[in-house]
Amino acid sequence: MNFAGKSLLVTGAASGIGEACARRAGECGAKLMLCDIDIEKGEQLCQELNALGVECQFHVCNVSSEKDVETAVRKTVKLFGRLDCAINNAGVTGLPAALEETSLETWNTVIAVNMTSVFLCLKYQLRAMKQQGSGSIVNIASGAGLIGTPNLAAYCASKHGVLGLTKTAVAENPEGKVRINAVLPGSTRTPMLEQSMALSADVEKMVMASVPCGRLAEPAEIAETALWLCSDAAAYVNGQSLIVDNGGLSR
């Protein structure tokens, strides 16, 4: 995959799948705008990539804030001249609880970070890309966007919503000059998942039951798919929800 001369914005870039996407895109020659609320990890990653010769800048961004998202897109266009690709990856799981025990605070937080953020990112990314006449957007959803998962009502609802936003964006842009796709990872070895698994043996058991191959996906494996969808190799791929779970949902 060759991203030489292309600019790419990644949200939730400081760790997990977002970090893997940034590293892989940098290897492929992309100019990067890394967005996250974790300043320390975000700046550290940016410095590492700069040292490797990657043109990269870190931007502190709360993806549930319209002002922050608008600024991130505007800053990318100003710095690199255009926004060629975007990977909307930022997300949270929320505290596991039965639906009737889930607090409104947890619900609102998960919906804001996982779904409202994608709405905001699409809103401003589409504006920039349509103005320049091309672009590719990948929304990181989840296998939980297709099924129900006990004790994760807000997470499941938010990821179902990401798929709805993806399909709507494509329906509103049928000419295909800007492509919008979604990646649905299976259980992936990220800091967020590891923290959830550490909460209890039941959570860990549930997670491992979702991976029939016996191992979690690695962030780099999800990143390969996301970057492929961004690349010219996927120029005729649009409106797809691509499951990357080694057959977990096929059972």
Backbone as CSV, one residue per row, in Angstrom:
resi,resn,N_x,N_y,N_z,CA_x,CA_y,CA_z,C_x,C_y,C_z
1,MET,0.845,-1.193,0.000,0.000,0.000,0.000,0.878,1.240,0.000
2,ASN,0.600,2.136,-0.906,1.414,3.339,-1.054,0.575,4.573,-0.734
3,PHE,0.930,5.273,0.346,0.234,6.490,0.730,1.127,7.719,0.584
4,ALA,2.158,7.600,-0.209,3.081,8.718,-0.394,2.322,9.941,-0.903
5,GLY,2.522,11.069,-0.215,1.874,12.311,-0.604,0.450,12.462,-0.100
6,LYS,-0.074,11.430,0.559,-1.447,11.485,1.049,-1.482,11.796,2.542
7,SER,-2.523,12.507,2.954,-2.691,12.832,4.366,-3.772,11.943,4.968
8,LEU,-3.579,11.587,6.231,-4.496,10.672,6.906,-4.697,11.123,8.342
9,LEU,-5.941,11.210,8.754,-6.302,11.575,10.123,-6.781,10.329,10.852
10,VAL,-6.285,10.120,12.062,-6.694,8.971,12.876,-7.161,9.457,14.233
11,THR,-8.372,9.066,14.638,-8.828,9.369,16.003,-8.558,8.167,16.908
12,GLY,-8.422,8.445,18.192,-8.054,7.378,19.120,-6.707,6.797,18.753
13,ALA,-5.785,7.684,18.349,-4.518,7.241,17.746,-3.439,6.874,18.755
14,ALA,-3.664,7.149,20.033,-2.584,6.993,21.006,-2.340,5.548,21.434
15,SER,-3.286,4.649,21.151,-3.093,3.269,21.574,-3.970,2.340,20.749
16,GLY,-3.783,1.045,20.941,-4.640,0.038,20.332,-4.674,0.083,18.820
17,ILE,-5.866,-0.082,18.262,-6.041,-0.135,16.814,-5.632,1.187,16.169
18,GLY,-5.952,2.301,16.810,-5.583,3.600,16.260,-4.079,3.761,16.130
19,GLU,-3.356,3.351,17.146,-1.891,3.418,17.098,-1.348,2.530,15.985
20,ALA,-1.908,1.321,15.870,-1.456,0.397,14.833,-1.714,0.973,13.439
21,CYS,-2.865,1.630,13.279,-3.173,2.271,11.990,-2.164,3.377,11.686
22,ALA,-1.834,4.174,12.695,-0.880,5.267,12.499,0.495,4.733,12.117
23,ARG,0.950,3.728,12.819,2.274,3.171,12.523,2.325,2.579,11.116
24,ARG,1.292,1.835,10.749,1.284,1.204,9.427,1.180,2.256,8.322
25,ALA,0.335,3.272,8.537,0.201,4.338,7.542,1.505,5.096,7.374
26,GLY,2.201,5.309,8.489,3.497,5.971,8.422,4.496,5.168,7.618
27,GLU,4.483,3.856,7.797,5.367,2.982,7.023,5.076,3.084,5.526
28,CYS,3.815,3.367,5.215,3.387,3.425,3.809,3.501,4.826,3.233
29,GLY,4.087,5.769,3.997,4.377,7.086,3.458,3.352,8.165,3.710
30,ALA,2.337,7.893,4.516,1.293,8.889,4.755,1.783,10.027,5.644
31,LYS,1.185,11.191,5.446,1.343,12.314,6.367,0.218,12.207,7.373
32,LEU,0.536,12.279,8.667,-0.429,11.900,9.687,-0.842,13.031,10.615
33,MET,-2.151,13.073,10.897,-2.690,13.890,11.977,-3.248,12.915,13.005
34,LEU,-2.593,12.840,14.152,-2.993,11.923,15.211,-3.852,12.657,16.224
35,CYS,-5.044,12.129,16.494,-5.985,12.777,17.417,-6.294,11.860,18.590
36,ASP,-6.229,12.409,19.796,-6.534,11.627,21.000,-6.631,12.593,22.173
37,ILE,-7.220,12.112,23.270,-7.239,12.931,24.488,-6.049,12.619,25.386
38,ASP,-5.350,11.524,25.090,-4.174,11.142,25.876,-2.953,11.880,25.318
39,ILE,-2.662,13.011,25.927,-1.587,13.866,25.416,-0.228,13.174,25.489
40,GLU,0.066,12.551,26.612,1.384,11.941,26.806,1.656,10.854,25.774
41,LYS,0.734,9.915,25.631,0.944,8.817,24.688,0.877,9.306,23.247
42,GLY,-0.017,10.261,22.988,-0.140,10.780,21.637,1.111,11.488,21.172
43,GLU,1.654,12.331,22.032,2.869,13.059,21.664,4.061,12.120,21.563
44,GLN,4.113,11.122,22.423,5.208,10.149,22.373,5.189,9.384,21.048
45,LEU,3.992,8.947,20.624,3.879,8.238,19.355,4.292,9.139,18.197
46,CYS,3.841,10.384,18.248,4.169,11.330,17.179,5.685,11.547,17.088
47,GLN,6.342,11.658,18.226,7.788,11.839,18.244,8.496,10.605,17.679
48,GLU,8.006,9.416,18.017,8.597,8.183,17.489,8.491,8.138,15.966
49,LEU,7.322,8.515,15.453,7.110,8.485,14.017,7.940,9.561,13.314
50,ASN,8.012,10.738,13.928,8.859,11.804,13.373,10.304,11.331,13.252
51,ALA,10.785,10.620,14.272,12.163,10.129,14.273,12.407,9.116,13.163
52,LEU,11.324,8.480,12.715,11.427,7.510,11.623,11.247,8.168,10.257
53,GLY,11.097,9.501,10.276,10.960,10.227,9.017,9.534,10.443,8.566
54,VAL,8.569,10.126,9.427,7.155,10.304,9.081,6.737,11.737,9.399
55,GLU,6.094,12.399,8.446,5.550,13.733,8.689,4.276,13.564,9.500
56,CYS,4.318,14.017,10.737,3.255,13.668,11.684,3.048,14.795,12.683
57,GLN,1.788,15.029,13.041,1.484,15.997,14.077,0.395,15.438,14.990
58,PHE,0.514,15.750,16.275,-0.486,15.305,17.248,-1.410,16.457,17.592
59,HIS,-2.705,16.146,17.668,-3.708,17.144,18.014,-4.577,16.608,19.150
60,VAL,-4.642,17.345,20.254,-5.508,16.948,21.368,-6.955,17.121,20.941
61,CYS,-7.719,16.049,20.989,-9.078,16.104,20.446,-10.031,15.231,21.245
62,ASN,-11.046,15.855,21.819,-12.170,15.133,22.412,-13.175,14.916,21.293
63,VAL,-13.292,13.688,20.821,-14.083,13.424,19.621,-15.585,13.634,19.817
64,SER,-16.023,13.806,21.054,-17.434,14.100,21.286,-17.707,15.599,21.290
65,SER,-16.663,16.390,21.065,-16.785,17.846,20.996,-16.777,18.293,19.539
66,GLU,-17.839,18.955,19.108,-17.907,19.410,17.710,-16.779,20.386,17.393
67,LYS,-16.476,21.261,18.326,-15.407,22.234,18.106,-14.067,21.535,17.915
68,ASP,-13.786,20.529,18.748,-12.518,19.811,18.645,-12.397,19.076,17.309
69,VAL,-13.478,18.430,16.895,-13.447,17.672,15.644,-13.291,18.608,14.446
70,GLU,-14.051,19.687,14.437,-13.945,20.660,13.348,-12.523,21.211,13.264
71,THR,-11.940,21.519,14.419,-10.577,22.043,14.445,-9.575,21.023,13.918
72,ALA,-9.760,19.758,14.278,-8.843,18.706,13.830,-8.842,18.592,12.311
73,VAL,-10.015,18.618,11.711,-10.109,18.515,10.245,-9.522,19.761,9.585
74,ARG,-9.896,20.920,10.112,-9.395,22.177,9.538,-7.872,22.248,9.648
75,LYS,-7.338,21.815,10.779,-5.892,21.839,11.003,-5.173,20.899,10.037
76,THR,-5.787,19.748,9.771,-5.194,18.785,8.836,-5.108,19.376,7.433
77,VAL,-6.207,19.977,6.988,-6.243,20.570,5.654,-5.244,21.724,5.540
78,LYS,-5.153,22.519,6.593,-4.221,23.645,6.576,-2.776,23.170,6.534
79,LEU,-2.481,22.112,7.295,-1.110,21.621,7.391,-0.665,20.876,6.138
80,PHE,-1.548,20.020,5.619,-1.162,19.143,4.510,-1.781,19.549,3.164
81,GLY,-2.649,20.543,3.185,-3.264,20.992,1.942,-4.551,20.288,1.574
82,ARG,-4.792,19.122,2.201,-5.993,18.337,1.910,-6.131,17.226,2.946
83,LEU,-7.290,16.579,2.959,-7.516,15.411,3.813,-7.894,14.261,2.889
84,ASP,-6.971,13.340,2.690,-7.216,12.231,1.770,-7.938,11.066,2.422
85,CYS,-7.577,10.763,3.660,-8.131,9.589,4.331,-8.381,9.894,5.803
86,ALA,-9.350,9.190,6.381,-9.617,9.320,7.814,-10.029,7.967,8.371
87,ILE,-9.507,7.652,9.532,-9.898,6.434,10.247,-10.471,6.867,11.588
88,ASN,-11.782,6.708,11.739,-12.487,7.125,12.950,-12.560,5.942,13.905
89,ASN,-11.624,5.934,14.838,-11.378,4.751,15.660,-11.682,4.946,17.147
90,ALA,-11.711,6.182,17.634,-11.860,6.420,19.075,-13.103,5.732,19.629
91,GLY,-12.956,5.120,20.803,-14.103,4.448,21.403,-13.849,4.025,22.835
92,VAL,-14.932,3.742,23.536,-14.870,3.220,24.902,-15.871,2.076,25.032
93,THR,-15.654,1.234,26.024,-16.566,0.113,26.263,-17.655,0.477,27.256
94,GLY,-17.284,1.187,28.309,-18.233,1.457,29.385,-18.232,0.323,30.385
95,LEU,-18.669,0.597,31.597,-18.702,-0.440,32.627,-19.753,-1.496,32.293
96,PRO,-19.370,-2.773,32.256,-20.337,-3.827,31.954,-21.434,-3.886,33.023
97,ALA,-22.671,-3.977,32.581,-23.807,-4.095,33.494,-25.032,-4.500,32.699
98,ALA,-25.941,-5.211,33.345,-27.210,-5.528,32.694,-27.903,-4.224,32.311
99,LEU,-28.711,-4.266,31.277,-29.340,-3.052,30.773,-30.068,-2.290,31.873
100,GLU,-30.813,-3.013,32.704,-31.595,-2.332,33.746,-30.728,-1.765,34.866
101,GLU,-29.453,-2.158,34.881,-28.527,-1.645,35.881,-27.555,-0.616,35.301
102,THR,-27.642,-0.353,34.012,-26.741,0.603,33.365,-27.157,2.028,33.695
103,SER,-26.199,2.825,34.147,-26.508,4.207,34.510,-26.643,5.071,33.269
104,LEU,-27.403,6.138,33.382,-27.548,7.078,32.274,-26.205,7.722,31.956
105,GLU,-25.379,7.915,32.959,-24.057,8.503,32.743,-23.206,7.612,31.833
106,THR,-23.214,6.296,32.121,-22.475,5.358,31.277,-23.027,5.363,29.860
107,TRP,-24.353,5.311,29.752,-24.990,5.328,28.433,-24.570,6.562,27.639
108,ASN,-24.689,7.722,28.238,-24.390,8.971,27.536,-22.929,9.056,27.116
109,THR,-22.038,8.595,27.996,-20.612,8.631,27.678,-20.273,7.737,26.501
110,VAL,-20.774,6.511,26.525,-20.472,5.554,25.462,-21.062,6.012,24.127
111,ILE,-22.288,6.484,24.142,-22.918,6.962,22.913,-22.157,8.173,22.358
112,ALA,-21.735,9.066,23.242,-21.018,10.277,22.805,-19.682,9.933,22.167
113,VAL,-18.910,9.074,22.826,-17.564,8.767,22.337,-17.584,7.824,21.135
114,ASN,-18.503,6.869,21.125,-18.508,5.850,20.072,-19.327,6.226,18.845
115,MET,-20.451,6.926,19.058,-21.353,7.171,17.935,-21.456,8.644,17.549
116,THR,-21.673,9.513,18.528,-21.740,10.938,18.206,-20.430,11.398,17.574
117,SER,-19.328,10.843,18.033,-18.021,11.208,17.472,-17.940,10.876,15.990
118,VAL,-18.489,9.731,15.600,-18.458,9.337,14.191,-19.335,10.273,13.366
119,PHE,-20.493,10.647,13.906,-21.337,11.640,13.242,-20.566,12.940,13.015
120,LEU,-19.889,13.426,14.056,-19.143,14.681,13.937,-17.976,14.552,12.969
121,CYS,-17.264,13.440,13.059,-16.132,13.242,12.145,-16.609,13.188,10.698
122,LEU,-17.657,12.423,10.444,-18.193,12.347,9.089,-18.632,13.722,8.597
123,LYS,-19.281,14.464,9.456,-19.794,15.785,9.083,-18.691,16.674,8.515
124,TYR,-17.572,16.756,9.213,-16.513,17.669,8.789,-15.542,17.029,7.805
125,GLN,-15.325,15.732,7.909,-14.471,15.058,6.934,-15.117,15.057,5.547
126,LEU,-16.409,14.793,5.490,-17.116,14.800,4.211,-17.077,16.182,3.564
127,ARG,-17.244,17.217,4.360,-17.181,18.576,3.814,-15.843,18.827,3.140
128,ALA,-14.766,18.456,3.830,-13.423,18.694,3.282,-13.177,17.845,2.042
129,MET,-13.561,16.590,2.096,-13.282,15.682,0.986,-14.134,15.994,-0.236
130,LYS,-15.397,16.350,-0.026,-16.265,16.687,-1.156,-15.787,17.959,-1.850
131,GLN,-15.237,18.863,-1.079,-14.719,20.104,-1.654,-13.518,19.835,-2.562
132,GLN,-12.682,18.864,-2.172,-11.504,18.545,-2.991,-11.812,17.490,-4.051
133,GLY,-12.984,16.826,-3.914,-13.423,15.894,-4.949,-13.033,14.447,-4.770
134,SER,-12.457,14.089,-3.621,-12.079,12.693,-3.390,-11.752,12.480,-1.920
135,GLY,-11.713,11.195,-1.526,-11.334,10.864,-0.159,-11.856,9.501,0.237
136,SER,-11.351,8.995,1.331,-11.785,7.696,1.850,-11.866,7.762,3.372
137,ILE,-12.985,7.294,3.903,-13.221,7.303,5.351,-13.499,5.877,5.807
138,VAL,-12.858,5.476,6.886,-13.108,4.163,7.488,-13.538,4.363,8.935
139,ASN,-14.712,3.871,9.268,-15.213,3.920,10.636,-14.964,2.580,11.306
140,ILE,-14.320,2.595,12.457,-14.070,1.360,13.193,-15.287,1.072,14.065
141,ALA,-16.024,0.048,13.683,-17.208,-0.354,14.436,-16.837,-1.548,15.317
142,SER,-17.579,-2.628,15.216,-17.315,-3.816,16.038,-18.258,-4.922,15.590
143,GLY,-17.852,-6.160,15.843,-18.780,-7.267,15.646,-20.039,-7.072,16.463
144,ALA,-19.910,-6.319,17.564,-21.066,-6.019,18.410,-22.044,-5.077,17.720
145,GLY,-21.675,-4.576,16.545,-22.597,-3.774,15.763,-23.586,-4.614,14.984
146,LEU,-23.421,-5.945,15.038,-24.316,-6.850,14.319,-25.111,-7.758,15.235
147,ILE,-24.678,-7.874,16.467,-25.331,-8.790,17.404,-25.553,-8.090,18.744
148,GLY,-26.270,-8.739,19.620,-26.409,-8.250,20.985,-25.387,-8.923,21.880
149,THR,-24.805,-8.163,22.782,-23.824,-8.705,23.723,-24.288,-8.418,25.143
150,PRO,-24.476,-9.430,25.969,-24.955,-9.203,27.335,-24.075,-8.224,28.095
151,ASN,-24.714,-7.347,28.840,-24.054,-6.395,29.740,-23.311,-5.264,29.022
152,LEU,-23.567,-5.115,27.721,-22.923,-4.029,26.972,-23.950,-3.326,26.079
153,ALA,-25.069,-2.944,26.667,-26.158,-2.354,25.885,-25.722,-1.082,25.166
154,ALA,-25.059,-0.191,25.879,-24.649,1.076,25.268,-23.615,0.847,24.175
155,TYR,-22.674,-0.033,24.427,-21.635,-0.322,23.438,-22.253,-0.902,22.168
156,CYS,-23.124,-1.892,22.328,-23.768,-2.505,21.167,-24.595,-1.489,20.396
157,ALA,-25.371,-0.695,21.120,-26.205,0.315,20.459,-25.343,1.307,19.688
158,SER,-24.242,1.721,20.280,-23.373,2.705,19.620,-22.744,2.132,18.364
159,LYS,-22.348,0.872,18.398,-21.699,0.273,17.229,-22.710,-0.046,16.131
160,HIS,-23.945,-0.417,16.509,-25.007,-0.521,15.506,-25.204,0.847,14.838
161,GLY,-25.137,1.895,15.647,-25.303,3.244,15.128,-24.212,3.643,14.155
162,VAL,-22.985,3.210,14.416,-21.870,3.517,13.506,-22.136,2.922,12.122
163,LEU,-22.683,1.720,12.092,-22.992,1.098,10.802,-24.102,1.864,10.088
164,GLY,-25.088,2.328,10.840,-26.156,3.124,10.241,-25.649,4.433,9.672
165,LEU,-24.745,5.075,10.391,-24.144,6.318,9.900,-23.322,6.067,8.639
166,THR,-22.591,4.973,8.624,-21.775,4.626,7.458,-22.647,4.440,6.223
167,LYS,-23.715,3.671,6.364,-24.603,3.401,5.228,-25.307,4.669,4.759
168,THR,-25.710,5.503,5.707,-26.388,6.750,5.339,-25.453,7.680,4.589
169,ALA,-24.210,7.777,5.044,-23.232,8.637,4.372,-23.020,8.196,2.926
170,VAL,-22.977,6.885,2.704,-22.811,6.372,1.338,-24.053,6.679,0.501
171,ALA,-25.241,6.488,1.088,-26.491,6.753,0.362,-26.598,8.220,-0.045
172,GLU,-26.023,9.098,0.755,-26.072,10.528,0.454,-24.985,10.958,-0.543
173,ASN,-24.044,10.060,-0.804,-22.942,10.373,-1.728,-22.789,9.246,-2.749
174,PRO,-23.826,9.008,-3.558,-23.840,7.840,-4.446,-22.824,7.891,-5.576
175,GLU,-22.272,9.077,-5.855,-21.305,9.169,-6.946,-19.990,8.484,-6.608
176,GLY,-19.732,8.216,-5.327,-18.564,7.433,-4.931,-17.243,8.161,-4.961
177,LYS,-17.255,9.478,-5.113,-15.993,10.215,-5.095,-15.356,10.164,-3.711
178,VAL,-16.189,10.166,-2.684,-15.731,9.931,-1.318,-16.277,8.573,-0.883
179,ARG,-15.383,7.656,-0.570,-15.805,6.310,-0.159,-15.881,6.243,1.366
180,ILE,-16.914,5.574,1.879,-17.085,5.421,3.316,-17.353,3.945,3.612
181,ASN,-16.497,3.337,4.400,-16.640,1.931,4.772,-16.475,1.770,6.281
182,ALA,-16.817,0.597,6.769,-16.646,0.296,8.195,-15.882,-1.010,8.360
183,VAL,-15.077,-1.068,9.399,-14.393,-2.301,9.793,-14.999,-2.763,11.114
184,LEU,-15.320,-4.043,11.173,-15.927,-4.618,12.369,-14.962,-5.622,12.980
185,PRO,-14.085,-5.178,13.877,-13.124,-6.103,14.471,-13.802,-7.074,15.433
186,GLY,-13.239,-8.269,15.496,-13.587,-9.157,16.585,-12.796,-8.733,17.816
187,SER,-12.799,-9.544,18.838,-12.082,-9.215,20.072,-10.595,-9.045,19.772
188,THR,-10.074,-7.869,20.095,-8.715,-7.487,19.711,-7.910,-7.109,20.947
189,ARG,-6.645,-7.509,20.963,-5.792,-7.277,22.125,-5.391,-5.803,22.215
190,THR,-6.290,-5.001,22.761,-6.031,-3.576,22.974,-6.028,-3.289,24.470
191,PRO,-5.442,-2.180,24.900,-5.501,-1.827,26.322,-6.930,-1.746,26.849
192,MET,-7.860,-1.267,26.012,-9.247,-1.157,26.443,-9.855,-2.529,26.733
193,LEU,-9.609,-3.494,25.844,-10.163,-4.829,26.062,-9.485,-5.513,27.242
194,GLU,-8.179,-5.338,27.356,-7.470,-5.969,28.468,-7.946,-5.438,29.815
195,GLN,-8.279,-4.150,29.866,-8.827,-3.583,31.101,-10.192,-4.181,31.411
196,SER,-10.997,-4.378,30.380,-12.322,-4.981,30.582,-12.199,-6.419,31.056
197,MET,-11.275,-7.162,30.467,-11.087,-8.559,30.837,-10.579,-8.699,32.261
198,ALA,-9.862,-7.684,32.718,-9.307,-7.724,34.078,-10.374,-7.486,35.145
199,LEU,-11.553,-7.035,34.727,-12.610,-6.739,35.702,-13.104,-7.998,36.401
200,SER,-13.215,-9.099,35.652,-13.697,-10.341,36.270,-13.402,-11.526,35.365
201,ALA,-13.415,-12.701,35.955,-13.186,-13.920,35.184,-14.324,-14.148,34.197
202,ASP,-15.535,-13.711,34.554,-16.689,-13.885,33.661,-16.520,-13.081,32.374
203,VAL,-16.006,-11.864,32.505,-15.785,-11.034,31.322,-14.735,-11.678,30.427
204,GLU,-13.658,-12.135,31.037,-12.600,-12.780,30.259,-13.124,-14.032,29.560
205,LYS,-13.955,-14.800,30.264,-14.520,-16.017,29.682,-15.408,-15.681,28.487
206,MET,-16.210,-14.629,28.614,-17.105,-14.217,27.542,-16.312,-13.767,26.317
207,VAL,-15.238,-13.012,26.562,-14.415,-12.515,25.459,-13.763,-13.679,24.720
208,MET,-13.170,-14.596,25.458,-12.466,-15.698,24.821,-13.426,-16.647,24.111
209,ALA,-14.672,-16.704,24.579,-15.666,-17.546,23.902,-16.020,-16.996,22.528
210,SER,-15.714,-15.714,22.305,-16.046,-15.080,21.024,-14.967,-15.304,19.974
211,VAL,-13.876,-15.972,20.345,-12.775,-16.192,19.397,-12.538,-17.694,19.238
212,PRO,-13.236,-18.317,18.301,-13.126,-19.770,18.130,-11.735,-20.243,17.770
213,CYS,-10.900,-19.340,17.225,-9.541,-19.740,16.865,-8.637,-19.829,18.085
214,GLY,-9.117,-19.350,19.234,-8.353,-19.492,20.463,-7.420,-18.347,20.783
215,ARG,-7.411,-17.285,19.972,-6.564,-16.139,20.276,-7.261,-14.842,19.872
216,LEU,-6.885,-13.766,20.548,-7.391,-12.451,20.201,-6.713,-11.952,18.936
217,ALA,-7.390,-11.068,18.212,-6.744,-10.398,17.083,-5.706,-9.426,17.610
218,GLU,-4.684,-9.167,16.817,-3.704,-8.150,17.147,-4.104,-6.839,16.457
219,PRO,-3.886,-5.691,17.103,-4.250,-4.410,16.481,-3.717,-4.250,15.064
220,ALA,-2.503,-4.737,14.810,-1.906,-4.606,13.477,-2.718,-5.340,12.421
221,GLU,-3.390,-6.424,12.807,-4.202,-7.175,11.853,-5.444,-6.381,11.447
222,ILE,-6.005,-5.641,12.377,-7.153,-4.792,12.065,-6.694,-3.587,11.245
223,ALA,-5.530,-3.062,11.588,-4.991,-1.909,10.869,-4.770,-2.211,9.393
224,GLU,-4.311,-3.412,9.073,-4.088,-3.779,7.678,-5.372,-3.638,6.864
225,THR,-6.484,-4.074,7.450,-7.760,-3.992,6.746,-8.208,-2.543,6.595
226,ALA,-8.084,-1.762,7.658,-8.490,-0.356,7.613,-7.683,0.412,6.575
227,LEU,-6.373,0.173,6.542,-5.519,0.884,5.585,-5.784,0.423,4.160
228,TRP,-6.087,-0.852,3.979,-6.445,-1.333,2.641,-7.691,-0.613,2.132
229,LEU,-8.692,-0.460,2.997,-9.913,0.240,2.598,-9.640,1.699,2.257
230,CYS,-8.672,2.298,2.926,-8.295,3.683,2.620,-7.545,3.795,1.306
231,SER,-6.888,2.728,0.906,-5.943,2.787,-0.210,-6.625,2.730,-1.566
232,ASP,-5.840,3.039,-2.595,-6.322,2.967,-3.972,-6.644,1.532,-4.385
233,ALA,-6.079,0.559,-3.680,-6.364,-0.844,-4.001,-7.839,-1.174,-3.778
234,ALA,-8.507,-0.381,-2.941,-9.927,-0.595,-2.653,-10.792,0.487,-3.302
235,ALA,-10.342,0.986,-4.442,-10.997,2.126,-5.083,-12.457,1.878,-5.439
236,TYR,-12.858,0.612,-5.593,-14.248,0.310,-5.961,-15.008,-0.334,-4.799
237,VAL,-14.467,-0.195,-3.600,-15.117,-0.733,-2.401,-15.750,0.419,-1.639
238,ASN,-17.059,0.395,-1.494,-17.772,1.521,-0.886,-19.020,1.011,-0.174
239,GLY,-19.281,1.543,1.014,-20.486,1.180,1.757,-20.445,-0.186,2.391
240,GLN,-19.251,-0.735,2.582,-19.138,-2.087,3.125,-18.895,-2.089,4.637
241,SER,-19.406,-3.113,5.285,-19.141,-3.352,6.705,-18.330,-4.638,6.769
242,LEU,-17.025,-4.500,6.837,-16.118,-5.632,6.694,-15.765,-6.240,8.050
243,ILE,-16.207,-7.468,8.263,-15.952,-8.165,9.523,-14.546,-8.749,9.513
244,VAL,-13.785,-8.467,10.574,-12.432,-9.002,10.696,-12.356,-9.718,12.051
245,ASP,-12.800,-10.963,12.075,-12.879,-11.685,13.365,-12.521,-13.155,13.247
246,ASN,-11.860,-13.527,12.136,-11.440,-14.922,11.936,-12.618,-15.892,12.057
247,GLY,-13.776,-15.465,11.581,-14.925,-16.371,11.536,-15.763,-16.446,12.789
248,GLY,-15.495,-15.557,13.752,-16.216,-15.622,15.016,-17.727,-15.504,14.879
249,LEU,-18.185,-14.624,13.989,-19.621,-14.425,13.805,-20.227,-15.399,12.815
250,SER,-19.416,-16.273,12.269,-19.916,-17.228,11.286,-20.446,-18.499,11.927
251,ARG,-20.266,-18.629,13.230,-20.688,-19.859,13.895,-22.194,-19.919,14.021
